[in-house]
Amino acid sequence: MKSKKNPKKDLTKNSSLYFAIGLCFSLFVSWQLIELKSYEKSAINLDQLDVVQDDNELVPITEQIKTPPPPPPPAAPQVIEIVKNEIEVEETIIESTETSQEEIIEEVEVMEEEVEVDVPFAIIEDVPLFPGCERVPKAERRNCFQEKMNEHVLKNFRYPDIAQEMGIQGRVIVVFVIDSDGTITGIRTRGPDKNLEEEAARIMSKLPKMIPGKQRGRPVRVPFSYPITFQLQ
């Protein structure tokens, strides 16, 4: 006996798809019914606000205060009396406060004399004279000054004991000023050790008073630097 069903026609082929579509549709309808809201008419109360325009608003009346005009100025006298001035007035002579060119030059010269200017040893016209270089020709006075400085350092040189024990040696630069009166001032030192610096300052403090250097014929301050080398043998 042959089957009446067509094997090519399968009714259950898309049943799962149709079931899923129907399920989604039913869920959507249920959600819409749950979200639906209704309101009672008695709960709604609309109040009306009556706005009445009052065109007849009263404006207060202000009174403008009138200030009286200022009084007129007094009238000038019609009769003018002429008074004769019989008092003699002595004339005062006002002298000019401007200074002449000669007075300005004199003031500038006085100021230049009062201000002390330091002139370096290398460019000064008349170098300071170490005691014993007075009779040396002017062209050889610089060399004489250097020689006397070397003799003075060698004569007063003393190596510090603590520097010898610690093996300290090096060069110390000493800077001082030969003042306008020939005295030695402003001694400063710079070296590798404090003990060496103190010894160099002590040597320079024993320098004798010198004949001051001159620039344009007048005594001036002359700064001078001298190196002292401390070397252990």
BAROTOR-356562 format. One record per atom (N, C-alpha, C, O): residue in three letters; x, y, z. Coordinates in steps of 0.001 Angstrom, whole numbers, padded with zeros to 6 digits, always signed. Layout:
! BAROTOR-356562
AlaXYZ ...
//
This chain:
! BAROTOR-356562
Met+000855-001176+000000 Met+000000+000000+000000 Met+000899+001236+000000 Met+001824+001333+000807 Lys+000636+002157-000881 Lys+001454+003355-001028 Lys+000969+004455-000102 Lys-000227+004580+000164 Ser+001908+005248+000383 Ser+001559+006380+001266 Ser+001066+007546+000451 Ser+001603+007853-000614 Lys+000025+008200+000965 Lys-000557+009332+000259 Lys+000233+010624+000482 Lys+000034+011576-000272 Lys+001087+010701+001444 Lys+001862+011916+001733 Lys+002985+012063+000730 Lys+003644+011103+000330 Asn+003163+013277+000355 Asn+004275+013590-000573 Asn+005546+013721+000253 Asn+005619+014556+001155 Pro+006531+012912-000043 Pro+007777+013011+000773 Pro+008496+014332+000624 Pro+009306+014689+001480 Lys+008223+015065-000438 Lys+008913+016353-000643 Lys+008287+017483+000176 Lys+008908+018528+000369 Lys+007057+017276+000657 Lys+006355+018301+001426 Lys+006441+017949+002896 Lys+005779+017017+003353 Asp+007252+018685+003642 Asp+007428+018440+005071 Asp+006807+019593+005836 Asp+007327+020707+005783 Leu+005711+019361+006548 Leu+005002+020420+007258 Leu+005731+020883+008517 Leu+005500+021999+008983 Thr+006572+020078+009056 Thr+007301+020432+010300 Thr+008655+021062+010009 Thr+009503+021179+010893 Lys+008838+021452+008802 Lys+010152+021992+008426 Lys+010449+023312+009129 Lys+011551+023483+009650 Asn+009492+024263+009161 Asn+009698+025612+009747 Asn+008865+025813+010995 Asn+008542+026951+011337 Ser+008514+024760+011672 Ser+007638+024894+012846 Ser+008335+025644+013977 Ser+007695+026436+014670 Ser+009617+025416+014175 Ser+010346+026109+015259 Ser+010459+027614+015003 Ser+010419+028415+015937 Leu+010599+027984+013743 Leu+010676+029420+013411 Leu+009359+030102+013677 Leu+009319+031196+014238 Tyr+008264+029449+013269 Tyr+006939+030035+013479 Tyr+006625+030135+014960 Tyr+006007+031100+015410 Phe+007052+029138+015712 Phe+006815+029161+017147 Phe+007541+030337+017809 Phe+006988+031003+018683 Ala+008757+030579+017393 Ala+009528+031695+017979 Ala+008916+033039+017622 Ala+008886+033945+018456 Ile+008417+033184+016369 Ile+007785+034451+015966 Ile+006521+034678+016766 Ile+006266+035794+017220 Gly+005718+033629+016947 Gly+004475+033776+017709 Gly+004739+034114+019144 Gly+004024+034919+019740 Leu+005773+033498+019715 Leu+006120+033793+021099 Leu+006542+035241+021274 Leu+006137+035890+022238 Cys+007359+035762+020346 Cys+007786+037182+020432 Cys+006613+038125+020305 Cys+006547+039139+021000 Phe+005687+037798+019421 Phe+004525+038666+019221 Phe+003656+038697+020460 Phe+003168+039759+020846 Ser+003458+037562+021081 Ser+002624+037508+022294 Ser+003292+038263+023443 Ser+002613+038934+024220 Leu+004588+038162+023553 Leu+005291+038923+024599 Leu+005186+040424+024367 Leu+005002+041183+025318 Phe+005300+040857+023128 Phe+005187+042292+022826 Phe+003810+042821+023172 Phe+003692+043908+023739 Val+002734+042052+022831 Val+001361+042493+023136 Val+001158+042554+024640 Val+000528+043485+025142 Ser+001688+041568+025368 Ser+001541+041579+026830 Ser+002241+042790+027446 Ser+001716+043413+028369 Trp+003435+043121+026928 Trp+004191+044284+027472 Trp+003454+045591+027226 Trp+003457+046472+028085 Gln+002817+045730+026053 Gln+002061+046942+025748 Gln+000849+047070+026652 Gln+000520+048173+027088 Leu+000178+045961+026942 Leu-000977+046020+027834 Leu-000576+046381+029250 Leu-001305+047082+029951 Ile+000590+045897+029672 Ile+001046+046236+031035 Ile+001394+047709+031138 Ile+001097+048340+032152 Glu+002014+048268+030115 Glu+002432+049662+030140 Glu+001289+050625+029898 Glu+001472+051826+030100 Leu+000155+050181+029489 Leu-000960+051079+029203 Leu-001503+051651+030495 Leu-001771+050902+031435 Lys-001676+052992+030564 Lys-002186+053681+031741 Lys-003476+054404+031401 Lys-003697+054846+030273 Ser-004306+054506+032400 Ser-005576+055224+032241 Ser-005758+056157+033425 Ser-005311+055825+034523 Tyr-006382+057288+033256 Tyr-006590+058302+034284 Tyr-008079+058583+034426 Tyr-008822+058585+033445 Glu-008502+058821+035669 Glu-009896+059196+035926 Glu-010101+060660+035612 Glu-009221+061489+035846 Lys-011226+060959+035099 Lys-011540+062335+034704 Lys-011705+063244+035918 Lys-011439+064444+035845 Ser-012145+062664+037033 Ser-012373+063486+038233 Ser-011082+063962+038857 Ser-011070+064950+039591 Ala-009962+063249+038564 Ala-008675+063613+039160 Ala-008018+064776+038460 Ala-007079+065371+038990 Ile-008492+065105+037286 Ile-007903+066194+036511 Ile-008632+067466+036834 Ile-009851+067530+036675 Asn-007911+068507+037293 Asn-008515+069787+037652 Asn-007703+070887+037011 Asn-006539+071102+037350 Leu-008313+071560+036106 Leu-007639+072653+035406 Leu-008130+073959+035960 Leu-009309+074290+035831 Asp-007227+074718+036587 Asp-007584+076032+037141 Asp-007289+077091+036116 Asp-006276+077030+035419 Gln-008149+078036+036022 Gln-007990+079144+035089 Gln-007617+080389+035866 Gln-008193+080694+036910 Leu-006657+081086+035341 Leu-006159+082312+035964 Leu-006677+083480+035165 Leu-006361+083636+033985 Asp-007480+084305+035823 Asp-008047+085479+035169 Asp-007114+086643+035367 Asp-006853+087059+036496 Val-006624+087153+034302 Val-005723+088299+034336 Val-006506+089505+033887 Val-006982+089568+032754 Val-006635+090441+034762 Val-007389+091660+034453 Val-006402+092794+034288 Val-005651+093108+035212 Gln-006396+093385+033165 Gln-005504+094514+032915 Gln-006102+095775+033494 Gln-007191+096210+033118 Asp-005354+096348+034422 Asp-005808+097580+035077 Asp-005139+098744+034396 Asp-004000+099105+034692 Asp-005880+099320+033478 Asp-005344+100467+032741 Asp-005442+101744+033530 Asp-004811+102742+033182 Asn-006223+101730+034586 Asn-006449+102959+035357 Asn-005510+103016+036551 Asn-005951+103306+037663 Glu-004200+102741+036344 Glu-003229+102780+037439 Glu-002939+104229+037797 Glu-002691+105058+036922 Leu-002971+104519+039070 Leu-002752+105875+039533 Leu-001269+106162+039599 Leu-000511+105405+040205 Val-000857+107238+038988 Val+000547+107667+038990 Val+000672+108817+039967 Val-000056+109802+039842 Pro+001573+108726+040941 Pro+001691+109837+041915 Pro+002151+111112+041229 Pro+002992+111090+040331 Ile+001587+112206+041669 Ile+001920+113510+041096 Ile+003063+114103+041891 Ile+002966+114283+043105 Thr+004129+114399+041208 Thr+005298+115008+041848 Thr+005325+116489+041537 Thr+004992+116922+040434 Glu+005726+117245+042528 Glu+005780+118693+042376 Glu+007225+119132+042168 Glu+008084+118797+042983 Gln+007510+119850+041133 Gln+008858+120325+040823 Gln+009157+121578+041623 Gln+008437+122574+041544 Ile+010231+121512+042395 Ile+010613+122637+043246 Ile+011455+123603+042420 Ile+012474+123219+041846 Lys+011041+124796+042371 Lys+011757+125819+041611 Lys+012708+126554+042541 Lys+012290+127148+043534 Thr+013996+126507+042205 Thr+014995+127219+043001 Thr+015056+128670+042547 Thr+014997+128956+041351 Pro+015173+129563+043483 Pro+015228+130991+043098 Pro+016546+131302+042410 Pro+017559+130686+042738 Pro+016569+132232+041474 Pro+017814+132592+040777 Pro+018790+133276+041731 Pro+018360+133914+042692 Pro+020105+133154+041484 Pro+021090+133796+042370 Pro+020976+135308+042295 Pro+020564+135863+041277 Pro+021348+135969+043388 Pro+021240+137451+043380 Pro+022250+138051+042396 Pro+023324+137486+042189 Pro+021917+139160+041810 Pro+022830+139807+040849 Pro+024080+140319+041547 Pro+024024+140692+042719 Pro+025209+140343+040840 Pro+026445+140844+041452 Pro+026325+142335+041770 Pro+025577+143057+041111 Pro+027066+142792+042785 Pro+026982+144227+043130 Pro+027517+145100+041988 Pro+028479+144756+041301 Ala+026873+146198+041829 Ala+027255+147105+040742 Ala+028555+147827+041077 Ala+028800+148176+042232 Ala+029386+148048+040062 Ala+030657+148737+040251 Ala+030413+150209+040568 Ala+029477+150818+040050 Pro+031272+150780+041432 Pro+031071+152215+041741 Pro+031304+153075+040494 Pro+032198+152821+039688 Gln+030504+154047+040381 Gln+030599+154928+039217 Gln+031766+155900+039317 Gln+032313+156305+038291 Val+032163+156290+040543 Val+033240+157263+040714 Val+034525+156502+041005 Val+034556+155704+041942 Ile+035571+156718+040247 Ile+036874+156079+040428 Ile+037857+157135+040891 Ile+038100+158117+040189 Glu+038427+156934+042080 Glu+039384+157879+042620 Glu+040791+157456+042241 Glu+041127+156278+042370 Ile+041603+158354+041789 Ile+042987+158105+041416 Ile+043868+158523+042578 Ile+043865+159689+042974 Val+044635+157566+043137 Val+045499+157828+044284 Val+046925+157895+043771 Val+047386+156994+043070 Lys+047606+158943+044116 Lys+048996+159123+043692 Lys+049911+158304+044605 Lys+049764+158318+045827 Asn+050857+157592+043987 Asn+051816+156783+044732 Asn+053051+157636+045016 Asn+053876+157865+044132 Glu+053167+158103+046260 Glu+054276+158966+046636 Glu+055391+158199+047353 Glu+056405+158790+047725 Ile+055206+156851+047553 Ile+056220+156079+048275 Ile+057281+155643+047286 Ile+056974+155086+046232 Glu+058523+155900+047633 Glu+059633+155513+046774 Glu+060000+154056+047047 Glu+060200+153656+048194 Val+060082+153287+045991 Val+060412+151866+046099 Val+061834+151655+045600 Val+062187+152054+044490 Glu+062649+151014+046452 Glu+064027+150766+046060 Glu+064094+149569+045117 Glu+063506+148518+045376 Glu+064802+149748+044051 Glu+064951+148662+043085 Glu+065969+147649+043601 Glu+067050+148007+044070 Thr+065589+146367+043499 Thr+066497+145288+043913 Thr+067131+144676+042675 Thr+066452+144351+041701 Ile+068417+144531+042733 Ile+069162+143963+041607 Ile+069300+142460+041824 Ile+069849+142020+042834 Ile+068798+141674+040871 Ile+068867+140213+040948 Ile+070084+139757+040159 Ile+070184+139953+038948 Glu+071001+139144+040891 Glu+072213+138672+040241 Glu+071966+137322+039566 Glu+071131+136538+040018 Ser+072681+137064+038508 Ser+072545+135813+037766 Ser+073138+134662+038568 Ser+074211+134784+039160 Thr+072418+133541+038576 Thr+072886+132340+039284 Thr+073686+131405+038393 Thr+074149+130367+038866 Glu+073863+131731+037134 Glu+074614+130879+036225 Glu+076108+130994+036517 Glu+076632+132081+036756 Thr+076768+129855+036491 Thr+078211+129835+036731 Thr+078959+129933+035413 Thr+078514+129422+034385 Ser+080077+130586+035464 Ser+080876+130738+034254 Ser+081637+129461+033951 Ser+081713+128557+034782 Gln+082195+129396+032757 Gln+082941+128219+032335 Gln+084206+128035+033163 Gln+084609+126904+033433 Glu+084840+129140+033569 Glu+086046+129032+034384 Glu+085747+128416+035746 Glu+086526+127607+036251 Glu+084599+128805+036350 Glu+084249+128243+037648 Glu+083962+126752+037528 Glu+084315+125982+038422 Ile+083321+126331+036428 Ile+083026+124910+036228 Ile+084316+124109+036109 Ile+084428+123019+036671 Ile+085301+124655+035370 Ile+086581+123960+035209 Ile+087291+123821+036547 Ile+087879+122779+036837 Glu+087237+124894+037382 Glu+087877+124834+038696 Glu+087218+123777+039581 Glu+087910+123051+040295 Glu+085862+123684+039538 Glu+085167+122694+040349 Glu+085520+121278+039904 Glu+085707+120389+040734 Val+085611+121072+038579 Val+085965+119747+038072 Val+087371+119356+038504 Val+087616+118205+038867 Glu+088306+120325+038465 Glu+089669+120025+038891 Glu+089722+119681+040368 Glu+090467+118785+040764 Val+088941+120379+041196 Val+088920+120085+042625 Val+088354+118697+042878 Val+088856+117960+043727 Met+087292+118335+042130 Met+086697+117013+042298 Met+087667+115918+041875 Met+087736+114868+042514 Glu+088412+116156+040808 Glu+089389+115165+040367 Glu+090482+114956+041407 Glu+090986+113844+041568 Glu+090850+116028+042117 Glu+091871+115905+043146 Glu+091352+115126+044349 Glu+092108+114392+044985 Glu+090045+115282+044670 Glu+089502+114615+045840 Glu+089289+113131+045601 Glu+089452+112337+046528 Val+088926+112728+044377 Val+088644+111324+044088 Val+089954+110577+043851 Val+090745+110957+042988 Glu+090180+109502+044628 Glu+091379+108697+044470 Glu+091101+107594+043448 Glu+090127+106851+043568 Val+091964+107504+042451 Val+091818+106527+041386 Val+092958+105530+041474 Val+094115+105912+041651 Asp+092627+104247+041347 Asp+093655+103201+041352 Asp+094237+103078+039947 Asp+093506+102877+038977 Val+095549+103199+039848 Val+096245+103080+038561 Val+097107+101824+038606 Val+097956+101712+039490 Pro+096923+100868+037684 Pro+097720+099634+037712 Pro+099211+099909+037582 Pro+099626+100906+036992 Phe+100004+099010+038142 Phe+101457+099159+038136 Phe+102018+099139+036715 Phe+103044+099765+036450 Ala+101362+098432+035804 Ala+101894+098262+034448 Ala+101756+099525+033599 Ala+102514+099701+032645 Ile+100798+100417+033924 Ile+100560+101579+033055 Ile+100817+102911+033755 Ile+100653+103963+033136 Ile+101209+102896+035010 Ile+101397+104151+035723 Ile+102614+104891+035163 Ile+103580+104270+034719 Glu+102553+106208+035188 Glu+103655+107015+034649 Glu+104904+106903+035520 Glu+105983+106598+035011 Asp+104774+107145+036822 Asp+105901+107040+037754 Asp+105599+105922+038748 Asp+104729+106066+039607 Val+106312+104821+038630 Val+106044+103655+039475 Val+106431+103956+040915 Val+107279+104813+041159 Pro+105811+103251+041887 Pro+106243+103412+043278 Pro+107704+102988+043435 Pro+108178+102095+042734 Leu+108393+103623+044341 Leu+109823+103363+044547 Leu+110028+102581+045832 Leu+109662+103018+046923 Phe+110624+101412+045664 Phe+111032+100614+046823 Phe+112244+101296+047468 Phe+113102+101810+046750 Pro+112336+101314+048788 Pro+113509+101937+049414 Pro+114810+101348+048868 Pro+115028+100139+048933 Gly+115671+102217+048330 Gly+116913+101795+047704 Gly+116909+101982+046199 Gly+117950+101828+045561 Cys+115725+102321+045596 Cys+115625+102529+044143 Cys+115470+104005+043783 Cys+115100+104332+042656 Glu+115752+104903+044741 Glu+115523+106323+044468 Glu+116475+106862+043408 Glu+116079+107712+042610 Arg+117715+106393+043379 Arg+118709+106931+042454 Arg+118793+106155+041137 Arg+119624+106461+040283 Val+117942+105165+040981 Val+117940+104376+039735 Val+117260+105188+038641 Val+116279+105877+038922 Pro+117754+105131+037384 Pro+117089+105849+036285 Pro+115632+105424+036144 Pro+115252+104307+036495 Lys+114834+106339+035623 Lys+113394+106104+035532 Lys+113066+104873+034694 Lys+112105+104167+035002 Ala+113827+104600+033658 Ala+113546+103466+032781 Ala+113800+102132+033458 Ala+113277+101112+033011 Glu+114603+102111+034544 Glu+114956+100856+035211 Glu+114287+100701+036574 Glu+114616+099782+037323 Arg+113355+101587+036899 Arg+112754+101540+038232 Arg+111798+100356+038394 Arg+111651+099837+039501 Arg+111158+099928+037332 Arg+110279+098761+037434 Arg+111089+097508+037767 Arg+110709+096725+038638 Asn+112209+097328+037065 Asn+113055+096165+037353 Asn+113628+096225+038764 Asn+113753+095203+039439 Cys+113972+097423+039199 Cys+114497+097583+040561 Cys+113430+097217+041592 Cys+113732+096592+042608 Phe+112195+097604+041328 Phe+111104+097276+042247 Phe+110932+095763+042347 Phe+110776+095236+043448 Gln+110956+095052+041209 Gln+110804+093595+041209 Gln+111963+092920+041959 Gln+111744+091976+042719 Glu+113176+093396+041749 Glu+114321+092798+042429 Glu+114230+092979+043942 Glu+114521+092053+044700 Lys+113828+094173+044382 Lys+113703+094418+045817 Lys+112585+093563+046427 Lys+112693+093112+047567 Met+111508+093346+045655 Met+110428+092484+046146 Met+110924+091052+046319 Met+110601+090399+047311 Asn+111711+090558+045353 Asn+112244+089196+045454 Asn+113171+089055+046672 Asn+113105+088059+047393 Glu+114027+090048+046894 Glu+114927+090012+048051 Glu+114138+090007+049357 Glu+114489+089299+050301 His+113084+090793+049403 His+112278+090861+050628 His+111605+089519+050910 His+111578+089073+052057 Val+111063+088872+049878 Val+110377+087593+050084 Val+111367+086519+050531 Val+111081+085764+051460 Leu+112524+086444+049881 Leu+113518+085443+050263 Leu+114035+085664+051684 Leu+114325+084703+052396 Lys+114149+086906+052089 Lys+114655+087232+053424 Lys+113660+086841+054516 Lys+114065+086384+055585 Asn+112371+087016+054258 Asn+111353+086780+055285 Asn+110587+085465+055086 Asn+109635+085187+055815 Phe+111000+084657+054104 Phe+110257+083433+053795 Phe+110464+082385+054885 Phe+111574+082190+055380 Arg+109357+081709+055251 Arg+109409+080629+056229 Arg+108285+079642+055900 Arg+107106+079993+055899 Tyr+108681+078415+055623 Tyr+107675+077405+055245 Tyr+106898+076972+056494 Tyr+107521+076584+057482 Pro+105555+077024+056485 Pro+104788+076617+057671 Pro+105053+075155+058035 Pro+105077+074289+057160 Asp+105253+074885+059325 Asp+105552+073520+059783 Asp+104405+072559+059485 Asp+104631+071426+059061 Ile+103166+073019+059709 Ile+102027+072123+059497 Ile+101871+071772+058026 Ile+101441+070670+057683 Ala+102231+072735+057143 Ala+102162+072456+055706 Ala+103235+071459+055299 Ala+103007+070624+054423 Gln+104412+071538+055933 Gln+105469+070557+055639 Gln+105056+069169+056093 Gln+105281+068192+055378 Glu+104451+069066+057278 Glu+104053+067754+057785 Glu+102975+067123+056915 Glu+102967+065909+056715 Met+102070+067941+056401 Met+100978+067421+055583 Met+101338+067345+054102 Met+100544+066867+053292 Gly+102538+067816+053748 Gly+102978+067753+052352 Gly+102223+068701+051439 Gly+101999+068386+050270 Ile+101829+069857+051952 Ile+101070+070830+051158 Ile+102037+071777+050477 Ile+102950+072303+051114 Gln+101844+071995+049194 Gln+102653+072941+048442 Gln+101799+073542+047330 Gln+100713+073049+047028 Gly+102308+074615+046728 Gly+101565+075282+045649 Gly+101893+076756+045587 Gly+102755+077245+046317 Arg+101189+077469+044698 Arg+101437+078889+044480 Arg+100335+079708+045149 Arg+099153+079370+045071 Val+100750+080791+045807 Val+099823+081722+046446 Val+099971+083080+045767 Val+101073+083622+045685 Ile+098862+083627+045284 Ile+098850+084956+044663 Ile+098488+085983+045731 Ile+097435+085892+046363 Val+099369+086958+045924 Val+099142+088011+046914 Val+098843+089314+046177 Val+099586+089707+045278 Val+097769+089973+046555 Val+097378+091260+045971 Val+097324+092286+047085 Val+096699+092057+048120 Phe+097987+093429+046870 Phe+097948+094512+047850 Phe+097959+095846+047112 Phe+098135+095897+045895 Val+097770+096920+047867 Val+097697+098270+047296 Val+098762+099128+047948 Val+098877+099173+049173 Ile+099542+099812+047118 Ile+100485+100821+047604 Ile+099722+102139+047625 Ile+099455+102721+046573 Asp+099373+102609+048807 Asp+098492+103771+048940 Asp+099191+105046+048478 Asp+100388+105055+048194 Ser+098406+106125+048411 Ser+098950+107398+047935 Ser+099970+108000+048893 Ser+100686+108933+048527 Asp+100047+107474+050128 Asp+101077+107924+051061 Asp+102221+106916+051174 Asp+103131+107116+051978 Gly+102195+105824+050378 Gly+103280+104862+050362 Gly+103092+103670+051263 Gly+103926+102765+051237 Thr+102028+103616+052073 Thr+101799+102480+052964 Thr+101172+101310+052196 Thr+100542+101496+051155 Ile+101361+100105+052737 Ile+100820+098887+052129 Ile+099472+098583+052787 Ile+099398+098423+054006 Thr+098412+098502+051989 Thr+097060+098256+052512 Thr+096373+097204+051640 Thr+096833+096878+050546 Gly+095248+096681+052163 Gly+094381+095780+051401 Gly+095056+094510+050946 Gly+094930+094131+049782 Ile+095779+093834+051842 Ile+096469+092593+051469 Ile+095444+091472+051346 Ile+094685+091211+052280 Arg+095424+090816+050201 Arg+094547+089668+049956 Arg+095362+088525+049355 Arg+096305+088753+048598 Thr+094988+087300+049699 Thr+095723+086126+049228 Thr+094756+085104+048644 Thr+093584+085040+049015 Arg+095284+084310+047721 Arg+094505+083213+047135 Arg+095456+082074+046809 Arg+096368+082230+045996 Gly+095241+080922+047447 Gly+096139+079789+047251 Gly+095477+078475+047580 Gly+094283+078442+047876 Pro+096239+077375+047534 Pro+095666+076042+047746 Pro+095414+075690+049207 Pro+094685+074740+049491 Asp+096013+076449+050155 Asp+095871+076093+051561 Asp+095855+077364+052405 Asp+096509+078354+052074 Lys+095101+077320+053496 Lys+094980+078480+054375 Lys+096305+078812+055053 Lys+096623+079988+055234 Asn+097078+077802+055429 Asn+098359+078050+056098 Asn+099347+078752+055164 Asn+100088+079640+055587 Leu+099351+078351+053901 Leu+100227+079016+052935 Leu+099782+080454+052705 Leu+100618+081347+052560 Glu+098472+080684+052671 Glu+097962+082044+052481 Glu+098343+082947+053651 Glu+098716+084103+053453 Glu+098247+082419+054864 Glu+098610+083224+056039 Glu+100095+083579+056015 Glu+100469+084694+056378 Glu+100943+082643+055593 Glu+102378+082924+055539 Glu+102685+083983+054478 Glu+103531+084850+054699 Ala+102002+083919+053321 Ala+102213+084921+052277 Ala+101752+086305+052743 Ala+102408+087306+052456 Ala+100633+086363+053455 Ala+100159+087653+053979 Ala+101129+088205+055016 Ala+101343+089415+055084 Arg+101721+087322+055829 Arg+102688+087780+056842 Arg+103926+088391+056182 Arg+104449+089404+056646 Ile+104386+087772+055105 Ile+105571+088295+054406 Ile+105279+089686+053846 Ile+106110+090588+053957 Met+104104+089860+053247 Met+103784+091159+052639 Met+103495+092223+053690 Met+103679+093413+053435 Ser+103048+091809+054857 Ser+102801+092798+055912 Ser+104096+093419+056430 Ser+104044+094469+057070 Lys+105268+092802+056175 Lys+106563+093328+056607 Lys+107205+094242+055564 Lys+108338+094686+055747 Leu+106487+094529+054467 Leu+107049+095434+053456 Leu+107241+096828+054035 Leu+106398+097287+054806 Pro+108322+097510+053689 Pro+108557+098867+054213 Pro+107658+099888+053506 Pro+107044+099602+052478 Lys+107605+101067+054085 Lys+106857+102152+053457 Lys+107603+102621+052212 Lys+108819+102809+052235 Met+106854+102808+051126 Met+107467+103136+049849 Met+107143+104562+049431 Met+106285+105224+050016 Ile+107855+105021+048397 Ile+107521+106312+047794 Ile+106369+106069+046829 Ile+106512+105263+045910 Pro+105217+106745+047008 Pro+104035+106413+046208 Pro+104240+106686+044722 Pro+105049+107526+044326 Gly+103480+105950+043914 Gly+103485+106185+042479 Gly+102728+107457+042129 Gly+101865+107911+042881 Lys+103067+108027+040969 Lys+102438+109293+040562 Lys+101873+109159+039156 Lys+102465+108540+038273 Gln+100703+109766+038986 Gln+100044+109846+037685 Gln+099680+111311+037447 Gln+098929+111907+038219 Arg+100220+111880+036373 Arg+100031+113308+036062 Arg+100562+114201+037177 Arg+100021+115275+037438 Gly+101610+113750+037819 Gly+102271+114575+038814 Gly+101703+114504+040206 Gly+102220+115186+041092 Arg+100670+113723+040459 Arg+100109+113641+041809 Arg+100076+112189+042273 Arg+099894+111287+041455 Pro+100251+111945+043582 Pro+100283+110570+044106 Pro+098938+109864+043920 Pro+097876+110468+044072 Val+099007+108583+043591 Val+097801+107779+043404 Val+098002+106412+044053 Val+099113+106028+044417 Arg+096893+105693+044185 Arg+096924+104328+044700 Arg+097324+103377+043571 Arg+096842+103504+042445 Val+098206+102423+043878 Val+098697+101496+042862 Val+098488+100066+043358 Val+099160+099653+044303 Pro+097575+099294+042752 Pro+097440+097878+043109 Pro+098580+097055+042508 Pro+099052+097340+041408 Phe+099012+096036+043243 Phe+100142+095223+042803 Phe+099886+093779+043224 Phe+099364+093531+044311 Ser+100254+092823+042361 Ser+100112+091398+042674 Ser+101472+090720+042572 Ser+102299+091068+041730 Tyr+101686+089730+043462 Tyr+102970+089052+043507 Tyr+102743+087577+043824 Tyr+102086+087271+044819 Pro+103264+086648+043014 Pro+103098+085221+043301 Pro+104224+084682+044167 Pro+105391+085005+043945 Ile+103879+083860+045154 Ile+104850+083178+046016 Ile+104621+081678+045879 Ile+103522+081180+046127 Thr+105678+080959+045479 Thr+105570+079522+045263 Thr+106140+078777+046462 Thr+107294+078982+046838 Phe+105318+077905+047066 Phe+105747+077044+048188 Phe+105989+075639+047608 Phe+105069+074991+047110 Gln+107259+075183+047689 Gln+107608+073886+047102 Gln+108503+073125+048056 Gln+109509+073636+048548 Leu+108108+071892+048302 Leu+108886+071038+049195 Leu+110017+070353+048403 Leu+109826+069927+047264 Gln+111182+070261+049028 Gln+112327+069603+048391 Gln+112575+068237+049002 Gln+113499+067535+048592 
//
